[in-house]
């Protein structure tokens, strides 16, 4: 245990091989790769349900109910 060298850590976590210090000097979001993924988890409607994808997630729950954007007064 007298060594300062860590064998359980990678030399870098950045995809381009930059060190943590170099990556910290970048503007926010610069090291992120752009993809076609929009980051949402909305899928198409199930064939038998016919609900639009904007209100139904792949998990099958009401997106508005869990997002906090629903009106709490609509429930009786």
Secondary structure, 3 states (H helix, E strand, C coil): CCCCCCCCCCCCCCCCCCCHHHHHCCCCCCCCCCCCCCCCCECCCCCCCCCCCCCEECCCCEHHHHHCCCCHHHCC
